[in-house]
Amino acid sequence: MKEYLIKSKNYHHSAFAMIDWTAIDQASKTLTNARQIWLTKHVSGFCATASTMEKRKQWESKLCPLCKISVEDSQHVIICRDSRVRTKYASSLQKLMDHMKQTHTHPAIQNIFLHTLSDGNAHLV
């Protein structure tokens, strides 16, 4: 996987030294197998986006089925500005924040996640 990401996604080999693999391993064990598979596909770019489905000749268009403006790839899934996506994103972020509070995550870590993931729109949550 490391070699694939370096060659096809232009990741620099030094980036892998900065990853806390132990934390990722521990966090992934809290996910169901289905979520682990989804996360792996999403991060590696193999998830079933419109772009992927069009390449597989299972869909006729690469365009996002929600906004119908941009090519839907794994990055677009995260940044699509369709109002339905924004509503779902805000709801999911709220669930994450609730989970971190329930598990007594340090407030500084909660704030980092909130401000990073809310794209400066902390009022959404």
Backbone as a ProteinNet text record, in pm:
[ID]
protein_1_A
[PRIMARY]
MKEYLIKSKNYHHSAFAMIDWTAIDQASKTLTNARQIWLTKHVSGFCATASTMEKRKQWESKLCPLCKISVEDSQHVIICRDSRVRTKYASSLQKLMDHMKQTHTHPAIQNIFLHTLSDGNAHLV
[TERTIARY]
83.6	0	88	195.1	284.6	340.9	390.5	447.3	341.9	220.7	112.5	85.5	73.5	43	156.7	278.8	392.8	392	369.4	374.4	251.1	132.7	12.4	-48.4	-26	-85.8	17.5	142.3	252.2	274.8	248.3	280.1	431.5	487	631.4	660.2	767.7	797.8	817.7	861.8	881.6	748.6	639.7	509.4	470.6	512.6	476.9	541.7	658	725.5	649.9	568.3	494.3	359.1	321.7	192	204.2	109	105.4	29.8	103.2	42.7	-23.8	30.1	-29.7	-167.2	-178.6	-307.9	-408.6	-363.5	-453.1	-500.6	-409.3	-444.8	-548.5	-526.3	-620.6	-756	-755	-880.1	-955.9	-884.7	-952.5	-1018.6	-966	-1025.9	-1161.4	-1192.9	-1323.5	-1429.1	-1385.7	-1477.9	-1523.5	-1641.7	-1688.2	-1604.3	-1608	-1534	-1579.1	-1708.9	-1760.7	-1704.1	-1696.5	-1641.3	-1491.4	-1419.7	-1277.1	-1254.9	-1336.2	-1324.4	-1356.6	-1464.9	-1501.9	-1389.8	-1334.8	-1229.2	-1106.7	-1069.2	-954.7	-979.3	-1098	-1130.7	-1132	-1186.2	-1193.8	-1055.1	-971.7	-837.6	-752.7	-768.6	-686.1	-743.7	-865.1	-925.6	-999.6	-1026.7	-1096.7	-1246	-1298.4	-1439.9	-1527	-1650	-1740.3	-1801	-1717	-1765.2	-1817.9	-1880.6	-1931.2	-1818.1	-1703	-1587.3	-1545.3	-1537.7	-1500.9	-1606.7	-1733.1	-1841.5	-1846.9	-1814.4	-1812.3	-1697.9	-1582.8	-1469.7	-1504.4	-1583.5	-1625.6	-1740.4	-1782.7	-1892.5	-2024.4	-2040.9	-2165.5	-2253.8	-2194.9	-2269.1	-2231.9	-2320.8	-2295.1	-2222.3	-2217	-2159	-2062.8	-1960.6	-1865.3	-1912.3	-2018.6	-2062.4	-2124.8	-2103.6	-2162.9	-2314.5	-2375.2	-2520.3	-2598.9	-2534.2	-2603.9	-2592.4	-2470.3	-2454.7	-2460.4	-2428.5	-2429.7	-2340.9	-2238.4	-2148.4	-2006.6	-1955.7	-1817.4	-1806.8	-1689.5	-1659.7	-1652.4	-1724.7	-1724.7	-1612.4	-1511.2	-1405	-1401.4	-1304.1	-1303	-1283.2	-1213.5	-1199.5	-1330.4	-1399.6	-1524.4	-1629	-1627.5	-1721.8	-1708.2	-1587.4	-1561.6	-1596.3	-1578.4	-1592.6	-1717.7	-1802.6	-1923.5	-2004	-2050.1	-2121.3	-2273.3	-2322.7	-2467.7	-2525.9	-2640.4	-2698	-2726.2	-2762.9	-2788.3	-2661.3	-2550.2	-2421.7	-2381.9	-2399	-2362	-2444.1	-2572.1	-2657.7	-2611.3	-2583.6	-2535.6	-2399.7	-2312.4	-2180	-2190.5	-2274.2	-2292.4	-2346.3	-2440.2	-2496	-2389.3	-2307.5	-2201.2	-2095.4	-2063	-1966.2	-2019.9	-2148.7	-2209.4	-2201.5	-2225.5	-2213.8	-2071.3	-1973	-1833.5	-1804	-1850.5	-1826.4	-1894.3	-2015	-2085.1	-2007.9	-1957.4	-1878.6	-1752.3	-1685.2	-1563.2	-1593.9	-1707.2	-1745.5	-1777.5	-1851	-1887.8	-1766.7	-1663.3	-1543.5	-1436.7	-1476.5	-1389.8	-1261	-1275.6	-1162.2	-1123.8	-996.4	-947.4	-1009.7	-1056.5	-1120.6	-1034.8	-903.6	-816.6	-823.5	-829.5	-840	-976.7	-1080.8	-1214.7	-1215.6	-1153.4	-1149.8	-1072.8	-964	-886.8	-973.3	-1043.1	-1129.9	-1241.7	-1305.7	-1417.1	-1374.5	-1267.1	-1225.5	-1165.5	-1100.7	-1044.5	-1154.8	-1245.2	-1348.3	-1465.3	-1484.6	-1596.4	-1557.4	-1430	-1384.2	-1413.5	-1391.5	-1415.7	-1560.4	-1647.1	-1790.6	-1834.4	-1768.9	-1800	-1944.1	-2004.7	-2144.6	-2240.3	-2195.2	-2280.9	-2312.5	-2226.5	-2241	-2292.5
-119	0	125.1	121.6	236.7	268.9	167.7	189.7	240.7	186.8	231.4	380.3	421.2	560.3	653.6	608.1	690.4	708.5	598.8	604.5	669.8	628.6	675.8	801.7	826.9	944.5	1051.7	1025.6	1120	1153.9	1058.7	1078.1	1071.7	1153.9	1151	1044.2	967.6	856.8	904.6	1027.6	1077.7	1099.1	1113.7	1132.9	1011.6	895.2	772.9	767.1	831.2	833.7	920.6	1014	1104.1	1047.4	933.4	873.4	791.4	809.5	731.5	602	501.6	375.1	303.1	316.3	252.2	311.6	443.1	508.7	469.3	460.6	419.8	276.5	189.9	51	43.3	117.5	115.9	173.1	281.9	343.5	251.9	185.8	100	-19.7	-62.8	-176.4	-141.4	-12.1	28.5	28.3	11.5	12.5	-128.4	-136.7	-265.9	-301.7	-427.5	-468.9	-390.5	-367.3	-292.7	-150.6	-85.6	50.1	50.4	-52.1	-62	-74.3	-156.1	-173.9	-42.6	24.9	152.1	253.3	264.6	361.3	332.5	207.2	169.5	205.5	174.7	208.2	359	432.4	577.5	640	604	662.4	625.2	503.4	458.7	500.2	554.3	597.8	487.9	376.2	265.1	259	362.9	359.2	377.6	336.7	336.3	473.8	567.1	699.2	693.7	801.7	806.7	787.5	844.9	831.1	684.6	616.1	474.6	390.9	417.8	340.5	361.3	482.6	509.3	431.8	426.4	348.8	200.9	152.8	12	-13.4	92.5	86.9	44.5	82.1	53.5	177.4	295.7	420.9	493.2	580	652.6	784.8	833.4	964.8	962.1	1047.2	1065.8	1174.5	1245.6	1358.9	1313.7	1395.6	1370.8	1360.5	1254.3	1239.9	1342.2	1413.3	1515	1652.9	1704.1	1839.8	1843.9	1733.9	1721.2	1825.3	1873	1973.6	1918.8	1857.7	1811.8	1661.8	1620.1	1477	1426.5	1319.8	1265.2	1164	1201.4	1110.1	1110.1	1041.5	1032.3	1169	1261.5	1396.1	1473.1	1460.1	1533.9	1490.4	1363.8	1315.1	1398.3	1440.4	1518.6	1666.4	1719.9	1865	1908.9	1817	1853.8	1956.3	2059.6	2168.9	2159	2047.8	2029.7	2041.6	2106.3	2131.6	2002.7	1894.5	1766.8	1710.6	1730.3	1683	1765.5	1895.8	1983.6	1951.5	1922.2	1886.3	1755.8	1656	1526.4	1541.7	1622.6	1644.2	1706.8	1808.9	1875.2	1776.8	1692.2	1591.1	1490.5	1447.1	1351.5	1413.4	1539	1607.3	1619.5	1646.5	1654.8	1520.1	1411.6	1277.7	1250.7	1293	1276.3	1354.5	1479.3	1561.7	1500.3	1450.9	1385.2	1262.3	1185.1	1065.7	1104.5	1209	1250	1298.3	1364.7	1408.5	1287.8	1192.3	1072.2	989.2	990.2	911.3	994.2	1114	1202.6	1239.8	1266	1313.5	1451.8	1476.2	1604.5	1718.9	1826.3	1938.5	2000.5	2004.1	2061.1	1977.7	1846.7	1758.4	1776.4	1788	1812.7	1940.8	2045.7	2173.6	2163.1	2088.6	2070.4	2004.2	1895.2	1827.6	1919.6	1987.3	2073.7	2182.4	2252.6	2363.6	2316.3	2201.4	2149.3	2096.3	2018.2	1954.1	2045.2	2150.3	2239.8	2347.8	2348	2443.8	2587.3	2611.5	2746.6	2775.4	2676.3	2696.9	2623.2	2648	2578.9	2603.1	2708.8	2737.2	2634.4	2553.6	2450.1	2340.6	2324.9	2215.1	2264.9
0	0	0	80.2	87.1	-51.2	-120.5	-253.3	-350.9	-341.6	-428.8	-406.4	-279.6	-248.9	-290.5	-278.9	-320.8	-472.2	-544.9	-691.6	-753.1	-709.7	-779.7	-720.7	-593.1	-529.5	-495.7	-532.9	-510.5	-364.2	-274.3	-133.1	-119.2	-37.2	-12.9	91.4	71.6	163.1	306.6	327.1	463.4	536.7	461.8	525.4	609	568.2	641	778.5	793.8	924.4	1024.3	975.2	1063.5	1107.1	1053.7	1085.6	1213.1	1302.7	1426.7	1397.7	1349.6	1308.7	1425.2	1546.1	1664.3	1691.4	1683.7	1706.3	1598.8	1475.3	1366.9	1389.4	1430.8	1458.2	1569.7	1676.6	1788.7	1747.9	1673.1	1629.6	1533.8	1444.2	1346.7	1413.1	1527.4	1597.9	1657.6	1665.6	1717.5	1606.5	1482	1368.1	1334.1	1277.3	1226.6	1104.3	1064.5	944.7	822	810.9	696.3	693.2	808.8	815.6	784.4	830.8	801.6	651.2	586.9	442.1	370.4	412.2	350.3	365.5	486.2	511.5	424.9	415.1	332.2	186.5	137.1	-1.8	-23.6	71.1	56.2	53.6	149.1	157.9	37	-12.1	-125	-261	-262	-387.4	-462.1	-396.6	-461.1	-426.2	-360	-323.4	-448.4	-439	-554.5	-579.3	-618.2	-655.6	-798.4	-840.5	-978	-1078.1	-1049.6	-1138.4	-1151.8	-1038.1	-1039.2	-1110.2	-1080.6	-1140.9	-1292.5	-1338.3	-1482.4	-1547.8	-1482.7	-1535.8	-1545.3	-1449	-1448	-1546.6	-1614.4	-1711	-1646.7	-1518.4	-1447.7	-1438.5	-1456	-1460.1	-1588.4	-1634	-1757.8	-1736.6	-1613.5	-1588.6	-1469.8	-1479.4	-1370	-1272.7	-1311	-1229.9	-1098.5	-996.2	-864.9	-879.2	-825.9	-839.3	-757.9	-667	-588.8	-653	-667.2	-720.6	-873.7	-938.5	-1083.9	-1154.2	-1082.7	-1138.3	-1153.6	-1048.8	-1046	-1066.1	-1113.3	-1120.5	-977	-948.3	-813	-798	-717.7	-678.5	-526	-467.1	-320.5	-254.7	-320.3	-264.4	-273.3	-385.6	-402.1	-299.4	-261.3	-160.2	-32.6	-1.4	119.1	101.1	-19.1	-37.2	-113.7	-155.4	-229.9	-149.8	-216.4	-150.2	-162.7	-212.1	-219.3	-78.5	-65.6	67.2	144.3	74.6	143.1	204.2	135.5	186.3	308.2	300.3	411.2	536.1	519.1	632.3	695.8	612.7	662.3	729.2	671.4	727.9	867.3	879.7	1009.4	1112.7	1071.9	1161.7	1204.7	1109.9	1140.4	1230.9	1207.5	1292.3	1434.7	1447.5	1580.8	1651.7	1580.2	1639.6	1686.5	1606.4	1646.1	1773.2	1778.5	1896.9	2019.9	2003.9	2115.1	2162.9	2067.8	2102.6	2179.8	2134	2203.3	2345	2363.1	2498.3	2586.1	2530.6	2606.8	2646.1	2562.9	2592	2662.3	2706.2	2784.5	2710.8	2580.3	2502.1	2552.8	2562.9	2614.2	2533.2	2600.5	2530.2	2419.6	2438.6	2334	2207.3	2222.4	2105.7	2039.8	2121.8	2067.2	1983.5	2035.7	1962.8	1832.4	1833.7	1710.1	1603.4	1642.4	1546.8	1499.9	1592.7	1556.9	1458.9	1490.2	1404.2	1272.1	1272.6	1148.6	1057.8	1114.6	1032.6	999.6	1074.8	1045.5	946.3	903.3	802.1	845.1	975.2	1027.3	1056.5	1040	1064.5	1190	1301.5	1425.7	1468.8	1420	1455.6	1395.5	1300.3	1242.3	1342.6	1442.8	1536.7	1668.4
[MASK]
+++++++++++++++++++++++++++++++++++++++++++++++++++++++++++++++++++++++++++++++++++++++++++++++++++++++++++++++++++++++++++++

